[in-house]
Amino acid sequence: MVLLHVKRGEESQFLYGTTTAVRVKQLAYELITIYNGRLKVSRVCSEIEELAKHGTMLPPDMLGLTDEQVEELHLVDEWADTCIPSGGWRFNRDPVGRRNGHQPQPKMGEVLAQAVEDAKTMISKKLVNENKLLSQRNVQEALDLLRGAVTIVYPMQLPPHDPIRMEFSNTEDLTGTQASLEVIEPSKAQLWFAGKLMLNDKLLGEIVGQNEKTKLIVKLAKLNEGAPGREPVITEDARKQMMMHAYRRQEELKKLEQDDDDQYLDSAWSDSRSLKRQVHGLEDVKFKFTK
């Protein structure tokens, strides 16, 4: 199995197992699917955290409006009485005016919070340091876990305009958001290895060799982004060790410069009368003066 350490820029994303017989175009699609899937899980987790605090999303025509504006315009959240969390709710106003403030009771809130924590762990970038592989199946399991938790708390489902429901049905609209800049369209994806673009029509083995026990660092990029930065010659740990050694050496040189050049005169070996006292047996003689 060829082990791929997938990066986006200089940031590690996940580890992926493949073979040298896979075509680069297919490999790029698999990696981009996982990459975008992780972004989806992160977006859903973020929205569920808000759901647990402030309830379901307000209709689009009520977003950001004050109570006075809603009353003046005679707007009504038609889904408020339908999408009720299990066990009831308590009011907790959303300071940004996105959600209706119908916060689930603490017990149901814990269900959502635990699902978010578990899902984040399943797709965490820390898995790279633990040498654990990530696959599309893992990403799908994280999404299923989140979907199950939301279904438990909201058995009547969320409003169709709620971003969580839209994410689960793959109808989300990310236009104009920061999230849209992070997503990479499969048709515009590129893979880079050792500072060179991996051509889609090539087999992975034609680029890196036929050794199935190889570990590689590949980088994801968008079309026309240009070549990503090459990997540093030395690792971050090695660089830190070198800096520590240089610092200790610098401190030693500072101490040597601070020492007086004639400091050696205080040493016994530099006393010019030491030999004479030894010959006369006066080396350890001490004199006591009395009045």
TITIMI-935611 format. One line per 8 residues: number of its first residue (from 1); for each residue x, y, z of C-alpha. Coordinates in nm, 2 decimals, padded with zeros to 4 digits. Example, Ala and Ser with C-alpha at 12.3 -4.5 7.8 and 13.67 -1.06 7.14 Angstrom:
2
1) 01.23,-00.45,00.78 ~ 01.37,-00.11,00.71
! end
This chain:
291
1) 00.00,00.00,00.00 ~ 00.12,00.35,-00.09 ~ 00.07,00.59,00.20 ~ -00.01,00.94,00.10 ~ 00.03,01.23,00.34 ~ -00.21,01.48,00.19 ~ -00.15,01.86,00.24 ~ -00.32,02.18,00.14
9) -00.05,02.44,00.12 ~ 00.17,02.37,00.42 ~ -00.11,02.23,00.64 ~ -00.15,01.86,00.69 ~ -00.50,01.73,00.61 ~ -00.51,01.35,00.63 ~ -00.34,01.02,00.55 ~ -00.47,00.80,00.26
17) -00.39,00.46,00.14 ~ -00.38,00.37,-00.23 ~ -00.18,00.17,-00.48 ~ 00.07,00.25,-00.76 ~ -00.18,00.12,-01.02 ~ -00.43,00.40,-00.96 ~ -00.46,00.67,-01.23 ~ -00.39,01.02,-01.11
25) -00.73,01.15,-01.22 ~ -00.91,00.89,-01.01 ~ -00.67,00.95,-00.72 ~ -00.73,01.32,-00.73 ~ -01.11,01.27,-00.73 ~ -01.09,01.04,-00.42 ~ -00.87,01.28,-00.23 ~ -01.08,01.59,-00.32
33) -01.40,01.40,-00.21 ~ -01.25,01.33,00.13 ~ -01.11,01.69,00.16 ~ -01.45,01.85,00.07 ~ -01.62,01.59,00.29 ~ -01.42,01.70,00.59 ~ -01.51,02.06,00.52 ~ -01.88,01.96,00.51
41) -01.85,01.79,00.85 ~ -01.69,02.10,01.00 ~ -01.96,02.32,00.86 ~ -02.24,02.10,01.00 ~ -02.07,02.08,01.34 ~ -02.05,02.45,01.35 ~ -02.42,02.49,01.27 ~ -02.52,02.22,01.52
49) -02.34,02.40,01.79 ~ -02.55,02.71,01.71 ~ -02.86,02.49,01.69 ~ -02.80,02.36,02.04 ~ -02.78,02.72,02.16 ~ -03.04,02.91,01.97 ~ -03.27,02.67,01.79 ~ -03.37,02.64,01.43
57) -03.29,02.89,01.15 ~ -03.53,03.17,01.09 ~ -03.69,03.21,00.74 ~ -03.47,03.40,00.49 ~ -03.70,03.71,00.50 ~ -03.66,03.73,00.88 ~ -03.28,03.70,00.91 ~ -03.11,03.98,01.10
65) -03.43,04.17,01.17 ~ -03.52,04.31,01.51 ~ -03.85,04.22,01.69 ~ -03.99,04.56,01.60 ~ -03.90,04.52,01.23 ~ -04.06,04.17,01.23 ~ -04.38,04.30,01.39 ~ -04.39,04.60,01.15
73) -04.36,04.38,00.85 ~ -04.60,04.12,00.98 ~ -04.36,03.84,00.94 ~ -04.41,03.50,01.10 ~ -04.18,03.20,01.15 ~ -04.42,02.93,01.02 ~ -04.19,02.65,01.12 ~ -04.15,02.75,01.48
81) -04.45,02.55,01.60 ~ -04.37,02.25,01.38 ~ -03.99,02.20,01.43 ~ -04.00,02.16,01.81 ~ -03.71,01.98,01.99 ~ -03.78,01.67,02.19 ~ -03.85,01.75,02.55 ~ -03.94,02.11,02.48
89) -03.74,02.43,02.46 ~ -03.64,02.74,02.65 ~ -03.58,03.08,02.50 ~ -03.22,03.19,02.43 ~ -03.20,03.49,02.19 ~ -02.96,03.46,01.90 ~ -02.75,03.78,01.92 ~ -02.69,03.78,01.54
97) -03.06,03.72,01.46 ~ -03.01,03.40,01.25 ~ -03.20,03.15,01.47 ~ -03.54,03.17,01.65 ~ -03.40,03.13,02.00 ~ -03.59,02.80,02.08 ~ -03.30,02.63,02.26 ~ -03.34,02.25,02.32
105) -03.34,02.14,02.68 ~ -03.00,02.06,02.84 ~ -03.04,01.68,02.79 ~ -03.10,01.72,02.42 ~ -02.83,01.97,02.40 ~ -02.59,01.72,02.54 ~ -02.69,01.47,02.26 ~ -02.60,01.73,02.00
113) -02.27,01.83,02.17 ~ -02.15,01.47,02.21 ~ -02.22,01.40,01.84 ~ -02.03,01.71,01.74 ~ -01.73,01.61,01.95 ~ -01.73,01.26,01.82 ~ -01.76,01.37,01.46 ~ -01.47,01.62,01.49
121) -01.26,01.34,01.64 ~ -01.34,01.11,01.35 ~ -01.21,01.35,01.08 ~ -00.95,01.54,01.29 ~ -00.62,01.65,01.14 ~ -00.45,01.50,01.45 ~ -00.50,01.16,01.29 ~ -00.20,01.23,01.08
129) 00.02,01.24,01.39 ~ -00.14,00.91,01.51 ~ -00.06,00.75,01.17 ~ -00.43,00.67,01.12 ~ -00.57,00.66,00.76 ~ -00.89,00.85,00.66 ~ -01.13,00.74,00.40 ~ -01.46,00.85,00.25
137) -01.63,00.59,00.46 ~ -01.50,00.76,00.78 ~ -01.63,01.10,00.65 ~ -01.97,00.95,00.57 ~ -01.99,00.78,00.92 ~ -01.93,01.12,01.08 ~ -02.21,01.28,00.87 ~ -02.44,00.99,00.96
145) -02.36,01.04,01.33 ~ -02.45,01.40,01.31 ~ -02.77,01.33,01.11 ~ -02.87,01.08,01.37 ~ -02.82,01.32,01.66 ~ -03.03,01.59,01.49 ~ -03.30,01.34,01.41 ~ -03.32,01.24,01.78
153) -03.35,01.60,01.89 ~ -03.58,01.71,01.60 ~ -03.78,01.40,01.50 ~ -04.01,01.63,01.28 ~ -03.69,01.74,01.10 ~ -03.55,02.09,01.06 ~ -03.70,02.36,00.84 ~ -03.61,02.31,00.47
161) -03.42,02.65,00.48 ~ -03.20,02.54,00.78 ~ -02.84,02.51,00.66 ~ -02.80,02.18,00.85 ~ -03.08,02.01,00.66 ~ -02.95,02.16,00.33 ~ -02.60,02.02,00.41 ~ -02.74,01.67,00.47
169) -02.94,01.68,00.14 ~ -02.64,01.83,-00.05 ~ -02.84,02.14,-00.15 ~ -02.63,02.39,00.04 ~ -02.55,02.72,-00.13 ~ -02.21,02.85,-00.03 ~ -02.21,03.14,-00.27 ~ -02.04,03.45,-00.13
177) -01.92,03.27,00.19 ~ -01.57,03.19,00.31 ~ -01.65,02.83,00.29 ~ -01.69,02.85,-00.09 ~ -01.33,02.96,-00.11 ~ -01.21,02.65,00.08 ~ -01.40,02.39,-00.13 ~ -01.22,02.25,-00.44
185) -01.43,02.15,-00.73 ~ -01.31,01.80,-00.86 ~ -01.29,01.93,-01.22 ~ -01.05,02.21,-01.11 ~ -00.83,02.00,-00.87 ~ -00.46,01.93,-00.92 ~ -00.22,01.71,-00.74 ~ 00.15,01.80,-00.69
193) 00.44,01.59,-00.58 ~ 00.80,01.70,-00.52 ~ 00.72,02.04,-00.68 ~ 00.58,01.89,-01.00 ~ 00.23,01.86,-01.13 ~ 00.10,01.51,-01.15 ~ -00.06,01.46,-01.49 ~ -00.41,01.31,-01.49
201) -00.35,01.05,-01.75 ~ -00.05,00.90,-01.57 ~ -00.05,00.61,-01.33 ~ 00.08,00.68,-00.98 ~ 00.35,00.41,-01.03 ~ 00.48,00.59,-01.34 ~ 00.55,00.90,-01.13 ~ 00.68,00.76,-00.80
209) 00.79,00.41,-00.89 ~ 00.64,00.06,-00.84 ~ 00.73,00.02,-00.47 ~ 00.40,-00.04,-00.29 ~ 00.56,00.04,00.05 ~ 00.62,00.41,-00.02 ~ 00.52,00.71,00.18 ~ 00.47,01.03,-00.02
217) 00.36,01.39,00.05 ~ 00.11,01.51,-00.21 ~ -00.05,01.86,-00.22 ~ -00.39,01.96,-00.32 ~ -00.43,02.27,-00.53 ~ -00.69,02.45,-00.75 ~ -00.64,02.50,-01.12 ~ -00.43,02.81,-01.20
225) -00.32,02.84,-00.83 ~ 00.04,02.77,-00.94 ~ 00.28,02.53,-00.78 ~ 00.26,02.50,-00.40 ~ 00.57,02.55,-00.19 ~ 00.82,02.27,-00.17 ~ 00.87,02.08,00.15 ~ 01.15,02.21,00.37
233) 01.49,02.03,00.35 ~ 01.49,01.96,00.72 ~ 01.20,01.88,00.95 ~ 01.05,02.12,01.20 ~ 01.19,01.92,01.49 ~ 01.54,01.92,01.34 ~ 01.52,02.29,01.28 ~ 01.43,02.35,01.65
241) 01.72,02.14,01.76 ~ 01.96,02.33,01.55 ~ 01.83,02.66,01.68 ~ 01.87,02.54,02.04 ~ 02.23,02.43,01.97 ~ 02.31,02.76,01.81 ~ 02.16,02.95,02.11 ~ 02.36,02.75,02.36
249) 02.68,02.81,02.16 ~ 02.61,03.18,02.15 ~ 02.56,03.19,02.53 ~ 02.89,03.01,02.58 ~ 03.07,03.26,02.36 ~ 02.91,03.55,02.55 ~ 03.04,03.41,02.88 ~ 03.39,03.37,02.74
257) 03.39,03.73,02.62 ~ 03.29,03.85,02.97 ~ 03.58,03.67,03.14 ~ 03.88,03.89,03.22 ~ 04.20,03.81,03.03 ~ 04.41,03.81,03.35 ~ 04.17,03.60,03.55 ~ 04.43,03.32,03.54
265) 04.65,03.52,03.78 ~ 04.43,03.42,04.07 ~ 04.51,03.05,04.01 ~ 04.78,02.87,04.22 ~ 04.97,02.75,03.92 ~ 05.04,03.11,03.81 ~ 05.20,03.22,04.14 ~ 05.57,03.29,04.07
273) 05.67,03.24,04.44 ~ 05.50,02.91,04.48 ~ 05.82,02.71,04.40 ~ 06.03,02.91,04.65 ~ 05.79,02.85,04.93 ~ 05.78,02.48,04.86 ~ 06.16,02.45,04.87 ~ 06.17,02.63,05.21
281) 05.88,02.44,05.34 ~ 05.66,02.74,05.38 ~ 05.38,02.63,05.14 ~ 05.13,02.57,05.42 ~ 05.27,02.80,05.69 ~ 05.03,03.05,05.83 ~ 05.13,03.35,06.04 ~ 04.94,03.48,06.33
289) 04.99,03.84,06.44 ~ 04.95,03.94,06.80 ~ 04.98,04.28,06.97
! end
